[in-house]
């Protein structure tokens, strides 16, 4: 089964386009930073990250209940 995955657009400190990736692995949410390990988010991008984190957390709760 393919693990759920979300990508949230952001920029690095130099203004280059990057993305934060969220994965759900069993009962854990994995946040993968862009190369350089820094992300600059606008208010809208931060809201997108919040939504993705909420969806990922919901998946982990479902996985926990199913096991």
C-alpha angles and dihedrals in degrees: 000000000000113000116238111262134188129186122204117195117231141146133247119237089271094057097254118144112258138155138224112221124209122198132181111220113180103303096343134091111218118202112199113196123214120262108292091035095250129107129185113201131190118221090264092049090049089053088051090052090049091052092047092049091050091051092048092049090051089054092052091051090052091048091051092051092047093054 
